[in-house]
Amino acid sequence: MVGQFCPLERKSIEKIALAIQDGNVRAMQRFVSDTTWETEKMIAKYHSLVNDDLGHPDGALIFDESGFIKKGHDSVGVDRQYSGAAVKV
C-alpha cells in the first residue's frame, strides 16, 4: 500500500518498487501475478472499508470518471471527451 500512496505521477509495479525502500521489482511482480486471491474475502473487506468511511443509511456514492484528466495519445480513453474536472472537451 505504501506504493499506491506514494507521490509518483504514474504507478506501475516497477516504478513503485524502485521508489520505496527495499522495493524488489521481481518479488512485487510475482506477488501480483502468482498470488491466489480469495475474491469473496477481498470484496467483503473492501465493502467494510467503504462502509466505515462513507456508510450512511441515506447515502449515495456517485462516480464520474470524466473528471480524470488524460495525458498523451497512447493511453486508453485519451480520445477527445468532456472532462468535468477541467470543464472542457
KEGUDREN-459277 format. One record per atom (N, C-alpha, C): residue number from 0; residue in three letters; chain; atom name; z, x negated, y negated. Coordinates in nm, 3 decimals, padded with zeros to 5 digits. Each point is the difference from the previous one (the first is absolute). Last residue first. Example, Ala and Ser with C-alpha at 12.3 -4.5 7.8 and 13.67 -1.06 7.14 Angstrom:
<torbas>
+-----+------+-------+------+---------+---------+---------+
:  nr : rest : kette : atom :      c3 :      c1 :      c2 :
+-----+------+-------+------+---------+---------+---------+
:   1 :  Ser :     A :    N :  00.708 : -01.285 :  00.225 :
:   1 :  Ser :     A :   CA :  00.006 : -00.082 : -00.119 :
:   1 :  Ser :     A :    C :  00.073 :  00.077 : -00.109 :
:   0 :  Ala :     A :    N : -00.007 : -00.029 :  00.572 :
:   0 :  Ala :     A :   CA :  00.000 :  00.089 : -00.119 :
:   0 :  Ala :     A :    C :  00.000 : -00.090 : -00.120 :
+-----+------+-------+------+---------+---------+---------+
</torbas>
This chain:
<torbas>
+-----+------+-------+------+---------+---------+---------+
:  nr : rest : kette : atom :      c3 :      c1 :      c2 :
+-----+------+-------+------+---------+---------+---------+
:  88 :  Val :     A :    N : -02.324 :  01.374 : -02.014 :
:  88 :  Val :     A :   CA : -00.081 : -00.022 :  00.120 :
:  88 :  Val :     A :    C : -00.025 : -00.147 :  00.013 :
:  87 :  Lys :     A :    N :  00.452 :  00.208 : -00.240 :
:  87 :  Lys :     A :   CA : -00.142 : -00.022 : -00.023 :
:  87 :  Lys :     A :    C : -00.072 : -00.012 :  00.134 :
:  86 :  Val :     A :    N :  00.494 : -00.014 : -00.100 :
:  86 :  Val :     A :   CA : -00.055 :  00.117 : -00.069 :
:  86 :  Val :     A :    C : -00.146 : -00.024 : -00.039 :
:  85 :  Ala :     A :    N :  00.331 : -00.272 :  00.260 :
:  85 :  Ala :     A :   CA : -00.078 : -00.055 : -00.110 :
:  85 :  Ala :     A :    C : -00.057 :  00.110 : -00.090 :
:  84 :  Ala :     A :    N :  00.254 :  00.122 :  00.381 :
:  84 :  Ala :     A :   CA :  00.082 : -00.100 : -00.070 :
:  84 :  Ala :     A :    C : -00.072 : -00.054 : -00.123 :
:  83 :  Gly :     A :    N : -00.224 :  00.301 :  00.295 :
:  83 :  Gly :     A :   CA :  00.103 :  00.068 : -00.077 :
:  83 :  Gly :     A :    C :  00.083 : -00.097 : -00.081 :
:  82 :  Ser :     A :    N : -00.513 : -00.045 :  00.168 :
:  82 :  Ser :     A :   CA :  00.129 : -00.063 :  00.022 :
:  82 :  Ser :     A :    C :  00.101 :  00.067 : -00.092 :
:  81 :  Tyr :     A :    N : -00.527 :  00.103 :  00.227 :
:  81 :  Tyr :     A :   CA :  00.102 :  00.025 : -00.102 :
:  81 :  Tyr :     A :    C :  00.129 : -00.068 :  00.040 :
:  80 :  Gln :     A :    N : -00.466 : -00.210 :  00.164 :
:  80 :  Gln :     A :   CA :  00.078 :  00.121 :  00.022 :
:  80 :  Gln :     A :    C :  00.103 :  00.015 : -00.111 :
:  79 :  Arg :     A :    N : -00.418 : -00.350 :  00.232 :
:  79 :  Arg :     A :   CA :  00.045 :  00.069 : -00.122 :
:  79 :  Arg :     A :    C :  00.072 :  00.130 :  00.035 :
:  78 :  Asp :     A :    N :  00.019 : -00.377 :  00.372 :
:  78 :  Asp :     A :   CA : -00.107 :  00.071 : -00.070 :
:  78 :  Asp :     A :    C :  00.056 :  00.076 : -00.120 :
:  77 :  Val :     A :    N :  00.255 : -00.242 :  00.338 :
:  77 :  Val :     A :   CA : -00.016 : -00.058 : -00.133 :
:  77 :  Val :     A :    C : -00.111 :  00.069 : -00.080 :
:  76 :  Gly :     A :    N :  00.188 :  00.055 :  00.477 :
:  76 :  Gly :     A :   CA :  00.035 :  00.094 : -00.107 :
:  76 :  Gly :     A :    C : -00.018 : -00.053 : -00.140 :
:  75 :  Val :     A :    N :  00.046 : -00.364 :  00.370 :
:  75 :  Val :     A :   CA : -00.025 :  00.141 :  00.031 :
:  75 :  Val :     A :    C :  00.043 :  00.085 : -00.119 :
:  74 :  Ser :     A :    N : -00.154 : -00.503 : -00.100 :
:  74 :  Ser :     A :   CA :  00.109 :  00.074 :  00.062 :
:  74 :  Ser :     A :    C : -00.039 :  00.144 :  00.028 :
:  73 :  Asp :     A :    N : -00.267 : -00.343 : -00.232 :
:  73 :  Asp :     A :   CA : -00.005 : -00.012 :  00.145 :
:  73 :  Asp :     A :    C :  00.109 :  00.078 :  00.072 :
:  72 :  His :     A :    N : -00.080 : -00.077 : -00.485 :
:  72 :  His :     A :   CA : -00.107 :  00.086 :  00.050 :
:  72 :  His :     A :    C : -00.006 :  00.001 :  00.152 :
:  71 :  Gly :     A :    N :  00.418 : -00.083 : -00.406 :
:  71 :  Gly :     A :   CA : -00.110 : -00.060 :  00.075 :
:  71 :  Gly :     A :    C : -00.100 :  00.102 :  00.049 :
:  70 :  Lys :     A :    N :  00.479 :  00.186 : -00.096 :
:  70 :  Lys :     A :   CA : -00.055 : -00.122 : -00.058 :
:  70 :  Lys :     A :    C : -00.114 : -00.049 :  00.088 :
:  69 :  Lys :     A :    N :  00.310 :  00.490 : -00.123 :
:  69 :  Lys :     A :   CA : -00.071 : -00.088 :  00.093 :
:  69 :  Lys :     A :    C : -00.053 : -00.122 : -00.074 :
:  68 :  Ile :     A :    N :  00.428 :  00.361 : -00.079 :
:  68 :  Ile :     A :   CA : -00.114 : -00.063 : -00.064 :
:  68 :  Ile :     A :    C : -00.061 : -00.103 :  00.095 :
:  67 :  Phe :     A :    N :  00.287 :  00.462 :  00.078 :
:  67 :  Phe :     A :   CA : -00.003 : -00.139 :  00.041 :
:  67 :  Phe :     A :    C : -00.125 : -00.065 : -00.056 :
:  66 :  Gly :     A :    N :  00.111 :  00.471 : -00.038 :
:  66 :  Gly :     A :   CA :  00.067 : -00.083 : -00.099 :
:  66 :  Gly :     A :    C :  00.000 : -00.147 :  00.033 :
:  65 :  Ser :     A :    N : -00.164 :  00.366 :  00.277 :
:  65 :  Ser :     A :   CA : -00.098 : -00.034 : -00.104 :
:  65 :  Ser :     A :    C :  00.062 : -00.089 : -00.106 :
:  64 :  Glu :     A :    N :  00.239 :  00.201 :  00.377 :
:  64 :  Glu :     A :   CA : -00.054 : -00.134 :  00.019 :
:  64 :  Glu :     A :    C : -00.104 : -00.038 : -00.103 :
:  63 :  Asp :     A :    N :  00.418 :  00.340 :  00.045 :
:  63 :  Asp :     A :   CA : -00.127 :  00.000 : -00.073 :
:  63 :  Asp :     A :    C : -00.057 : -00.140 :  00.007 :
:  62 :  Phe :     A :    N :  00.407 :  00.342 :  00.241 :
:  62 :  Phe :     A :   CA : -00.066 : -00.130 : -00.006 :
:  62 :  Phe :     A :    C : -00.132 :  00.015 : -00.073 :
:  61 :  Ile :     A :    N :  00.497 :  00.283 :  00.028 :
:  61 :  Ile :     A :   CA : -00.145 :  00.006 : -00.017 :
:  61 :  Ile :     A :    C : -00.054 : -00.142 : -00.013 :
:  60 :  Leu :     A :    N :  00.458 :  00.311 :  00.170 :
:  60 :  Leu :     A :   CA : -00.049 : -00.135 : -00.027 :
:  60 :  Leu :     A :    C : -00.151 :  00.006 : -00.003 :
:  59 :  Ala :     A :    N :  00.462 :  00.349 : -00.060 :
:  59 :  Ala :     A :   CA : -00.138 : -00.019 :  00.044 :
:  59 :  Ala :     A :    C : -00.042 : -00.141 : -00.037 :
:  58 :  Gly :     A :    N :  00.493 :  00.338 :  00.049 :
:  58 :  Gly :     A :   CA : -00.084 : -00.110 : -00.044 :
:  58 :  Gly :     A :    C : -00.141 :  00.003 :  00.056 :
:  57 :  Asp :     A :    N :  00.428 :  00.275 :  00.051 :
:  57 :  Asp :     A :   CA : -00.110 :  00.057 : -00.078 :
:  57 :  Asp :     A :    C : -00.102 : -00.105 : -00.042 :
:  56 :  Pro :     A :    N :  00.387 : -00.123 :  00.265 :
:  56 :  Pro :     A :   CA : -00.050 :  00.124 :  00.060 :
:  56 :  Pro :     A :    C : -00.119 :  00.062 : -00.073 :
:  55 :  His :     A :    N :  00.083 : -00.526 :  00.011 :
:  55 :  His :     A :   CA :  00.062 :  00.109 : -00.075 :
:  55 :  His :     A :    C : -00.057 :  00.130 :  00.056 :
:  54 :  Gly :     A :    N : -00.051 : -00.588 :  00.058 :
:  54 :  Gly :     A :   CA :  00.025 :  00.130 :  00.060 :
:  54 :  Gly :     A :    C :  00.073 :  00.098 : -00.092 :
:  53 :  Leu :     A :    N : -00.141 : -00.487 : -00.049 :
:  53 :  Leu :     A :   CA : -00.069 :  00.107 : -00.072 :
:  53 :  Leu :     A :    C :  00.035 :  00.140 :  00.046 :
:  52 :  Asp :     A :    N :  00.199 : -00.426 :  00.174 :
:  52 :  Asp :     A :   CA : -00.040 : -00.030 : -00.138 :
:  52 :  Asp :     A :    C : -00.050 :  00.121 : -00.077 :
:  51 :  Asp :     A :    N :  00.132 :  00.034 :  00.462 :
:  51 :  Asp :     A :   CA :  00.114 : -00.057 : -00.073 :
:  51 :  Asp :     A :    C : -00.034 : -00.022 : -00.147 :
:  50 :  Asn :     A :    N : -00.345 :  00.142 :  00.294 :
:  50 :  Asn :     A :   CA :  00.095 :  00.107 : -00.028 :
:  50 :  Asn :     A :    C :  00.120 : -00.051 : -00.080 :
:  49 :  Val :     A :    N : -00.313 : -00.314 :  00.153 :
:  49 :  Val :     A :   CA : -00.059 :  00.083 : -00.106 :
:  49 :  Val :     A :    C :  00.096 :  00.111 : -00.039 :
:  48 :  Leu :     A :    N :  00.126 : -00.269 :  00.363 :
:  48 :  Leu :     A :   CA :  00.003 : -00.077 : -00.125 :
:  48 :  Leu :     A :    C : -00.057 :  00.081 : -00.117 :
:  47 :  Ser :     A :    N : -00.020 :  00.192 :  00.433 :
:  47 :  Ser :     A :   CA :  00.139 : -00.013 : -00.044 :
:  47 :  Ser :     A :    C :  00.010 : -00.074 : -00.134 :
:  46 :  His :     A :    N : -00.420 :  00.031 :  00.213 :
:  46 :  His :     A :   CA :  00.041 :  00.131 : -00.053 :
:  46 :  His :     A :    C :  00.142 : -00.006 : -00.054 :
:  45 :  Tyr :     A :    N : -00.156 : -00.384 :  00.220 :
:  45 :  Tyr :     A :   CA : -00.072 :  00.019 : -00.126 :
:  45 :  Tyr :     A :    C :  00.042 :  00.133 : -00.065 :
:  44 :  Lys :     A :    N :  00.162 : -00.088 :  00.430 :
:  44 :  Lys :     A :   CA :  00.064 : -00.089 : -00.098 :
:  44 :  Lys :     A :    C : -00.063 :  00.017 : -00.137 :
:  43 :  Ala :     A :    N : -00.198 :  00.232 :  00.358 :
:  43 :  Ala :     A :   CA :  00.133 :  00.056 : -00.029 :
:  43 :  Ala :     A :    C :  00.072 : -00.084 : -00.105 :
:  42 :  Ile :     A :    N : -00.412 : -00.160 :  00.159 :
:  42 :  Ile :     A :   CA : -00.020 :  00.119 : -00.084 :
:  42 :  Ile :     A :    C :  00.135 :  00.061 : -00.037 :
:  41 :  Met :     A :    N :  00.006 : -00.361 :  00.300 :
:  41 :  Met :     A :   CA : -00.045 : -00.046 : -00.131 :
:  41 :  Met :     A :    C : -00.016 :  00.118 : -00.096 :
:  40 :  Lys :     A :    N :  00.102 :  00.091 :  00.450 :
:  40 :  Lys :     A :   CA :  00.116 : -00.057 : -00.069 :
:  40 :  Lys :     A :    C : -00.037 : -00.047 : -00.140 :
:  39 :  Glu :     A :    N : -00.347 :  00.161 :  00.276 :
:  39 :  Glu :     A :   CA :  00.092 :  00.110 : -00.033 :
:  39 :  Glu :     A :    C :  00.123 : -00.052 : -00.076 :
:  38 :  Thr :     A :    N : -00.321 : -00.321 :  00.165 :
:  38 :  Thr :     A :   CA : -00.049 :  00.085 : -00.109 :
:  38 :  Thr :     A :    C :  00.099 :  00.107 : -00.042 :
:  37 :  Glu :     A :    N :  00.046 : -00.487 :  00.206 :
:  37 :  Glu :     A :   CA :  00.045 :  00.130 :  00.049 :
:  37 :  Glu :     A :    C : -00.025 :  00.100 : -00.112 :
:  36 :  Trp :     A :    N : -00.256 : -00.484 :  00.107 :
:  36 :  Trp :     A :   CA :  00.074 :  00.082 : -00.095 :
:  36 :  Trp :     A :    C :  00.037 :  00.133 :  00.065 :
:  35 :  Thr :     A :    N : -00.126 : -00.523 :  00.158 :
:  35 :  Thr :     A :   CA : -00.014 :  00.139 :  00.041 :
:  35 :  Thr :     A :    C :  00.090 :  00.083 : -00.090 :
:  34 :  Thr :     A :    N : -00.245 : -00.491 : -00.107 :
:  34 :  Thr :     A :   CA :  00.123 :  00.077 :  00.017 :
:  34 :  Thr :     A :    C : -00.032 :  00.143 :  00.043 :
:  33 :  Asp :     A :    N : -00.331 : -00.348 : -00.116 :
:  33 :  Asp :     A :   CA :  00.045 :  00.007 :  00.138 :
:  33 :  Asp :     A :    C :  00.125 :  00.084 :  00.024 :
:  32 :  Ser :     A :    N : -00.225 : -00.084 : -00.442 :
:  32 :  Ser :     A :   CA : -00.102 :  00.039 :  00.098 :
:  32 :  Ser :     A :    C :  00.053 :  00.024 :  00.141 :
:  31 :  Val :     A :    N :  00.286 : -00.137 : -00.374 :
:  31 :  Val :     A :   CA : -00.073 :  00.121 : -00.039 :
:  31 :  Val :     A :    C : -00.096 :  00.046 :  00.109 :
:  30 :  Phe :     A :    N :  00.243 : -00.404 :  00.068 :
:  30 :  Phe :     A :   CA :  00.094 :  00.111 : -00.017 :
:  30 :  Phe :     A :    C : -00.073 :  00.130 : -00.029 :
:  29 :  Arg :     A :    N : -00.248 : -00.403 :  00.012 :
:  29 :  Arg :     A :   CA :  00.039 :  00.047 :  00.134 :
:  29 :  Arg :     A :    C :  00.093 :  00.119 : -00.009 :
:  28 :  Gln :     A :    N : -00.114 : -00.207 : -00.403 :
:  28 :  Gln :     A :   CA : -00.119 :  00.064 :  00.058 :
:  28 :  Gln :     A :    C :  00.031 :  00.055 :  00.138 :
:  27 :  Met :     A :    N :  00.330 : -00.255 : -00.212 :
:  27 :  Met :     A :   CA : -00.013 :  00.132 : -00.062 :
:  27 :  Met :     A :    C : -00.121 :  00.075 :  00.054 :
:  26 :  Ala :     A :    N :  00.069 : -00.443 :  00.146 :
:  26 :  Ala :     A :   CA :  00.107 :  00.087 :  00.051 :
:  26 :  Ala :     A :    C : -00.010 :  00.140 : -00.060 :
:  25 :  Arg :     A :    N : -00.300 : -00.332 : -00.157 :
:  25 :  Arg :     A :   CA : -00.031 :  00.038 :  00.139 :
:  25 :  Arg :     A :    C :  00.107 :  00.096 :  00.055 :
:  24 :  Val :     A :    N :  00.071 : -00.182 : -00.439 :
:  24 :  Val :     A :   CA : -00.117 :  00.089 :  00.007 :
:  24 :  Val :     A :    C : -00.025 :  00.049 :  00.142 :
:  23 :  Asn :     A :    N :  00.461 : -00.140 : -00.235 :
:  23 :  Asn :     A :   CA : -00.085 : -00.056 :  00.104 :
:  23 :  Asn :     A :    C : -00.115 :  00.097 :  00.023 :
:  22 :  Gly :     A :    N :  00.431 : -00.134 : -00.382 :
:  22 :  Gly :     A :   CA : -00.100 :  00.093 :  00.051 :
:  22 :  Gly :     A :    C : -00.093 : -00.070 :  00.099 :
:  21 :  Asp :     A :    N :  00.401 : -00.157 : -00.278 :
:  21 :  Asp :     A :   CA : -00.013 : -00.013 :  00.145 :
:  21 :  Asp :     A :    C : -00.099 :  00.099 :  00.061 :
:  20 :  Gln :     A :    N :  00.097 :  00.137 : -00.476 :
:  20 :  Gln :     A :   CA :  00.063 : -00.119 :  00.057 :
:  20 :  Gln :     A :    C : -00.007 :  00.005 :  00.153 :
:  19 :  Ile :     A :    N : -00.380 :  00.251 : -00.288 :
:  19 :  Ile :     A :   CA :  00.143 :  00.013 :  00.028 :
:  19 :  Ile :     A :    C :  00.053 : -00.127 :  00.067 :
:  18 :  Ala :     A :    N : -00.466 :  00.056 : -00.124 :
:  18 :  Ala :     A :   CA :  00.079 :  00.022 : -00.121 :
:  18 :  Ala :     A :    C :  00.151 :  00.006 :  00.027 :
:  17 :  Leu :     A :    N : -00.349 : -00.041 :  00.341 :
:  17 :  Leu :     A :   CA :  00.003 : -00.123 : -00.080 :
:  17 :  Leu :     A :    C :  00.090 :  00.014 : -00.123 :
:  16 :  Ala :     A :    N : -00.067 :  00.375 :  00.285 :
:  16 :  Ala :     A :   CA :  00.066 : -00.107 :  00.076 :
:  16 :  Ala :     A :    C :  00.011 : -00.128 : -00.082 :
:  15 :  Ile :     A :    N : -00.242 :  00.364 : -00.185 :
:  15 :  Ile :     A :   CA :  00.143 :  00.028 :  00.005 :
:  15 :  Ile :     A :    C :  00.073 : -00.114 :  00.070 :
:  14 :  Lys :     A :    N : -00.467 : -00.021 : -00.008 :
:  14 :  Lys :     A :   CA :  00.056 : -00.023 : -00.133 :
:  14 :  Lys :     A :    C :  00.149 :  00.026 : -00.004 :
:  13 :  Glu :     A :    N : -00.231 :  00.090 :  00.408 :
:  13 :  Glu :     A :   CA : -00.001 : -00.143 : -00.034 :
:  13 :  Glu :     A :    C :  00.065 : -00.026 : -00.135 :
:  12 :  Ile :     A :    N : -00.053 :  00.450 :  00.145 :
:  12 :  Ile :     A :   CA :  00.099 : -00.071 :  00.080 :
:  12 :  Ile :     A :    C :  00.006 : -00.147 : -00.040 :
:  11 :  Ser :     A :    N : -00.151 :  00.306 : -00.386 :
:  11 :  Ser :     A :   CA : -00.051 : -00.011 :  00.137 :
:  11 :  Ser :     A :    C :  00.106 : -00.078 :  00.077 :
:  10 :  Lys :     A :    N : -00.055 :  00.233 : -00.519 :
:  10 :  Lys :     A :   CA :  00.089 : -00.034 :  00.110 :
:  10 :  Lys :     A :    C : -00.073 :  00.005 :  00.134 :
:   9 :  Arg :     A :    N : -00.066 : -00.063 : -00.574 :
:   9 :  Arg :     A :   CA : -00.065 :  00.049 :  00.122 :
:   9 :  Arg :     A :    C :  00.082 : -00.049 :  00.119 :
:   8 :  Glu :     A :    N :  00.187 : -00.086 : -00.415 :
:   8 :  Glu :     A :   CA : -00.092 :  00.106 : -00.040 :
:   8 :  Glu :     A :    C : -00.068 :  00.062 :  00.121 :
:   7 :  Leu :     A :    N :  00.503 : -00.221 :  00.001 :
:   7 :  Leu :     A :   CA : -00.141 : -00.033 :  00.022 :
:   7 :  Leu :     A :    C : -00.089 :  00.116 : -00.042 :
:   6 :  Pro :     A :    N :  00.510 : -00.055 : -00.011 :
:   6 :  Pro :     A :   CA : -00.088 :  00.031 : -00.112 :
:   6 :  Pro :     A :    C : -00.148 : -00.038 :  00.019 :
:   5 :  Cys :     A :    N :  00.373 :  00.173 :  00.386 :
:   5 :  Cys :     A :   CA : -00.023 : -00.118 : -00.081 :
:   5 :  Cys :     A :    C : -00.107 :  00.032 : -00.106 :
:   4 :  Phe :     A :    N :  00.162 :  00.294 :  00.362 :
:   4 :  Phe :     A :   CA :  00.058 :  00.016 : -00.133 :
:   4 :  Phe :     A :    C : -00.020 : -00.121 : -00.090 :
:   3 :  Gln :     A :    N : -00.154 :  00.016 :  00.455 :
:   3 :  Gln :     A :   CA : -00.054 :  00.122 : -00.061 :
:   3 :  Gln :     A :    C :  00.051 :  00.019 : -00.142 :
:   2 :  Gly :     A :    N :  00.165 : -00.361 :  00.266 :
:   2 :  Gly :     A :   CA : -00.138 : -00.020 : -00.041 :
:   2 :  Gly :     A :    C : -00.059 :  00.121 : -00.068 :
:   1 :  Val :     A :    N :  00.433 :  00.021 :  00.189 :
:   1 :  Val :     A :   CA :  00.002 : -00.089 : -00.116 :
:   1 :  Val :     A :    C : -00.141 : -00.017 : -00.054 :
:   0 :  Met :     A :    N :  00.088 :  00.232 :  00.406 :
:   0 :  Met :     A :   CA :  00.000 :  00.081 : -00.120 :
:   0 :  Met :     A :    C :  00.000 : -00.086 : -00.126 :
+-----+------+-------+------+---------+---------+---------+
</torbas>
